[in-house]
Amino acid sequence: MSKFDPPSNTHPGEPVTLDAPGVLMPLGLEGRGCDDASGSGRFKLEAAGFRVNYVAVRDAATLEPLAGPVRAPARVLAAAYLGATRLIDNMAVLPKTKGK
């Protein structure tokens, strides 16, 4: 059993996301390059019991792969299995602004 199993108060068919705290959210916000962040996200998901298909950081407008720090709006895309269920999720990542 994974620590990310749905809470007992969820209903069948209710969406479950991969954005467990500390997994996808920090990827573009830690000042690391996109490749390092993708690898870190994969590691965290696997450590939590997921079987990962992919974790990728892509340009938000074109979905082209990104390298280096996030300098323009991006999306983190992820797909992984939890048991027999395949979960697919994505989230917006904005570049850090100076002073934040």
LUMLUM-474976 format. One record per residue: residue number from 0; residue in one letter; chain; x, y, z negated of N, C-alpha, C, O in turn. Coordinates in steps of 0.05 Angstrom, whole numbers. Layout:
<pts>
(NUM; "A"; "A"; (X; Y; Z); (X; Y; Z); (X; Y; Z); (X; Y; Z));
...
</pts>
This chain:
<pts>
(0; "M"; "A"; (17; -24; 0); (0; 0; 0); (18; 25; 0); (38; 25; -14));
(1; "S"; "A"; (11; 45; 16); (27; 70; 18); (17; 90; -2); (-6; 90; -11));
(2; "K"; "A"; (35; 108; -10); (26; 130; -28); (8; 150; -14); (-2; 168; -26));
(3; "F"; "A"; (5; 147; 13); (-12; 164; 28); (-39; 151; 35); (-52; 161; 54));
(4; "D"; "A"; (-47; 130; 21); (-73; 118; 27); (-94; 139; 21); (-91; 156; 3));
(5; "P"; "A"; (-116; 139; 37); (-137; 159; 32); (-148; 157; 4); (-149; 135; -8));
(6; "P"; "A"; (-156; 179; -7); (-168; 179; -34); (-193; 162; -34); (-206; 159; -13));
(7; "S"; "A"; (-200; 151; -57); (-224; 133; -58); (-250; 148; -53); (-270; 135; -47));
(8; "N"; "A"; (-250; 174; -54); (-275; 189; -48); (-278; 196; -19); (-297; 211; -12));
(9; "T"; "A"; (-261; 187; -1); (-265; 192; 28); (-285; 172; 39); (-289; 151; 27));
(10; "H"; "A"; (-297; 179; 61); (-317; 162; 74); (-306; 149; 99); (-288; 161; 112));
(11; "P"; "A"; (-315; 126; 106); (-306; 113; 131); (-309; 132; 155); (-330; 145; 157));
(12; "G"; "A"; (-289; 134; 171); (-290; 151; 194); (-280; 180; 189); (-277; 195; 207));
(13; "E"; "A"; (-277; 187; 163); (-267; 213; 156); (-238; 216; 165); (-222; 197; 160));
(14; "P"; "A"; (-230; 238; 177); (-202; 240; 187); (-182; 239; 164); (-186; 251; 142));
(15; "V"; "A"; (-160; 226; 169); (-137; 226; 151); (-114; 236; 167); (-110; 228; 190));
(16; "T"; "A"; (-98; 255; 157); (-77; 267; 172); (-49; 258; 162); (-47; 247; 140));
(17; "L"; "A"; (-29; 262; 179); (-2; 255; 172); (11; 278; 156); (33; 275; 146));
(18; "D"; "A"; (-3; 301; 153); (9; 324; 140); (7; 321; 110); (-4; 339; 97));
(19; "A"; "A"; (18; 300; 99); (19; 297; 70); (39; 318; 60); (58; 324; 74));
(20; "P"; "A"; (35; 329; 36); (54; 349; 27); (83; 340; 29); (90; 318; 21));
(21; "G"; "A"; (99; 358; 39); (128; 353; 41); (137; 336; 64); (160; 329; 66));
(22; "V"; "A"; (119; 329; 83); (126; 312; 106); (129; 330; 131); (151; 335; 140));
(23; "L"; "A"; (106; 338; 142); (107; 354; 167); (111; 384; 161); (126; 397; 176));
(24; "M"; "A"; (98; 395; 141); (98; 423; 137); (126; 435; 136); (130; 457; 148));
(25; "P"; "A"; (146; 424; 122); (172; 437; 120); (189; 436; 146); (210; 449; 147));
(26; "L"; "A"; (181; 421; 166); (199; 416; 188); (210; 441; 201); (234; 443; 205));
(27; "G"; "A"; (193; 459; 208); (203; 483; 222); (209; 506; 203); (218; 527; 212));
(28; "L"; "A"; (206; 502; 178); (208; 524; 159); (233; 521; 141); (236; 538; 123));
(29; "E"; "A"; (250; 502; 145); (273; 498; 128); (298; 509; 140); (320; 506; 128));
(30; "G"; "A"; (297; 522; 163); (321; 534; 175); (339; 514; 189); (361; 521; 197));
(31; "R"; "A"; (329; 490; 192); (344; 469; 206); (337; 469; 235); (317; 481; 243));
(32; "G"; "A"; (354; 456; 252); (348; 453; 280); (325; 434; 283); (319; 418; 265));
(33; "C"; "A"; (312; 435; 306); (288; 419; 312); (295; 389; 311); (279; 373; 301));
(34; "D"; "A"; (318; 381; 321); (326; 352; 321); (329; 342; 292); (320; 321; 286));
(35; "D"; "A"; (343; 358; 276); (346; 350; 248); (319; 348; 234); (314; 330; 218));
(36; "A"; "A"; (301; 367; 239); (275; 368; 226); (259; 343; 235); (245; 331; 219));
(37; "S"; "A"; (260; 336; 261); (245; 313; 271); (255; 288; 257); (240; 271; 249));
(38; "G"; "A"; (282; 285; 255); (293; 262; 242); (285; 260; 213); (280; 239; 202));
(39; "S"; "A"; (285; 283; 199); (277; 284; 171); (248; 276; 168); (241; 261; 149));
(40; "G"; "A"; (231; 286; 186); (202; 279; 185); (198; 249; 189); (182; 237; 175));
(41; "R"; "A"; (213; 238; 208); (211; 209; 213); (220; 194; 188); (206; 175; 179));
(42; "F"; "A"; (242; 202; 176); (252; 189; 152); (232; 189; 129); (226; 169; 116));
(43; "K"; "A"; (220; 213; 125); (201; 216; 103); (176; 199; 108); (166; 187; 89));
(44; "L"; "A"; (166; 199; 132); (143; 182; 138); (149; 152; 134); (133; 138; 122));
(45; "E"; "A"; (172; 144; 144); (179; 115; 141); (183; 108; 112); (175; 87; 103));
(46; "A"; "A"; (195; 126; 96); (199; 121; 68); (172; 119; 53); (170; 106; 32));
(47; "A"; "A"; (151; 132; 64); (125; 131; 52); (108; 107; 61); (85; 104; 53));
(48; "G"; "A"; (120; 91; 79); (106; 67; 87); (93; 68; 115); (79; 49; 123));
(49; "F"; "A"; (97; 90; 129); (87; 92; 157); (105; 78; 176); (129; 77; 172));
(50; "R"; "A"; (95; 68; 198); (111; 58; 221); (109; 80; 242); (88; 83; 255));
(51; "V"; "A"; (130; 95; 246); (130; 119; 262); (133; 113; 292); (151; 99; 300));
(52; "N"; "A"; (115; 125; 308); (119; 125; 337); (137; 148; 346); (156; 144; 360));
(53; "Y"; "A"; (130; 173; 336); (146; 196; 343); (141; 219; 324); (119; 221; 313));
(54; "V"; "A"; (160; 236; 321); (158; 262; 308); (174; 281; 327); (197; 276; 331));
(55; "A"; "A"; (161; 301; 337); (174; 319; 357); (167; 348; 351); (144; 354; 343));
(56; "V"; "A"; (185; 366; 356); (180; 395; 355); (180; 405; 384); (200; 402; 398));
(57; "R"; "A"; (158; 417; 392); (154; 426; 420); (146; 455; 421); (134; 466; 402));
(58; "D"; "A"; (152; 468; 443); (143; 495; 449); (112; 495; 448); (100; 478; 461));
(59; "A"; "A"; (100; 514; 434); (71; 515; 431); (57; 520; 458); (35; 509; 462));
(60; "A"; "A"; (68; 535; 476); (55; 542; 501); (59; 521; 522); (41; 514; 537));
(61; "T"; "A"; (83; 510; 524); (90; 492; 547); (93; 462; 538); (93; 445; 555));
(62; "L"; "A"; (95; 457; 512); (101; 431; 501); (128; 419; 510); (132; 395; 509));
(63; "E"; "A"; (145; 437; 519); (173; 429; 526); (188; 423; 500); (183; 437; 480));
(64; "P"; "A"; (206; 404; 500); (222; 398; 476); (238; 423; 468); (248; 438; 485));
(65; "L"; "A"; (242; 427; 442); (258; 449; 431); (283; 438; 418); (283; 415; 407));
(66; "A"; "A"; (304; 453; 418); (329; 447; 404); (337; 472; 388); (329; 494; 395));
(67; "G"; "A"; (351; 468; 366); (360; 491; 350); (337; 501; 333); (316; 488; 332));
(68; "P"; "A"; (341; 523; 320); (320; 535; 302); (296; 543; 318); (297; 549; 342));
(69; "V"; "A"; (273; 543; 305); (248; 552; 318); (249; 582; 321); (250; 597; 301));
(70; "R"; "A"; (249; 592; 346); (251; 621; 352); (225; 632; 364); (222; 656; 367));
(71; "A"; "A"; (207; 614; 371); (181; 621; 383); (160; 602; 371); (167; 581; 360));
(72; "P"; "A"; (134; 609; 374); (114; 590; 363); (118; 562; 374); (124; 558; 398));
(73; "A"; "A"; (116; 543; 357); (120; 515; 364); (98; 497; 352); (82; 507; 336));
(74; "R"; "A"; (98; 472; 360); (80; 452; 348); (97; 428; 340); (115; 420; 354));
(75; "V"; "A"; (91; 418; 316); (103; 392; 308); (82; 371; 315); (59; 372; 306));
(76; "L"; "A"; (90; 351; 331); (73; 330; 339); (82; 304; 326); (107; 299; 325));
(77; "A"; "A"; (64; 288; 316); (71; 263; 303); (50; 242; 307); (26; 247; 309));
(78; "A"; "A"; (60; 217; 310); (42; 194; 311); (55; 171; 296); (79; 166; 298));
(79; "A"; "A"; (39; 158; 279); (50; 136; 263); (27; 118; 255); (4; 125; 254));
(80; "Y"; "A"; (34; 93; 249); (15; 73; 240); (16; 72; 209); (37; 73; 198));
(81; "L"; "A"; (-7; 70; 197); (-10; 63; 169); (-27; 38; 169); (-51; 39; 172));
(82; "G"; "A"; (-14; 16; 165); (-28; -10; 168); (-35; -13; 197); (-17; -11; 214));
(83; "A"; "A"; (-60; -19; 203); (-68; -23; 231); (-79; 3; 243); (-87; 3; 267));
(84; "T"; "A"; (-79; 24; 228); (-91; 49; 238); (-69; 68; 249); (-49; 73; 235));
(85; "R"; "A"; (-73; 77; 273); (-54; 97; 285); (-64; 125; 279); (-87; 132; 286));
(86; "L"; "A"; (-47; 141; 267); (-54; 168; 261); (-38; 187; 279); (-14; 183; 283));
(87; "I"; "A"; (-51; 206; 290); (-38; 226; 308); (-45; 254; 296); (-68; 259; 289));
(88; "D"; "A"; (-25; 270; 294); (-29; 297; 282); (-10; 317; 295); (10; 309; 306));
(89; "N"; "A"; (-17; 342; 293); (0; 364; 302); (-6; 388; 285); (-27; 391; 274));
(90; "M"; "A"; (14; 406; 283); (10; 430; 268); (27; 453; 280); (48; 448; 291));
(91; "A"; "A"; (17; 477; 276); (32; 500; 285); (55; 506; 267); (54; 503; 243));
(92; "V"; "A"; (77; 515; 279); (101; 524; 265); (109; 551; 277); (113; 553; 301));
(93; "L"; "A"; (111; 571; 260); (118; 597; 269); (148; 602; 261); (157; 592; 241));
(94; "P"; "A"; (162; 618; 277); (190; 624; 270); (190; 640; 244); (172; 655; 238));
(95; "K"; "A"; (212; 636; 229); (216; 652; 205); (220; 681; 213); (234; 687; 233));
(96; "T"; "A"; (210; 699; 198); (215; 728; 202); (235; 737; 182); (237; 726; 160));
(97; "K"; "A"; (251; 757; 188); (271; 767; 170); (258; 777; 144); (237; 790; 145));
(98; "G"; "A"; (271; 770; 122); (260; 779; 97); (240; 760; 84); (231; 765; 62));
(99; "K"; "A"; (234; 737; 98); (215; 718; 86); (229; 692; 81); (216; 673; 72));
</pts>
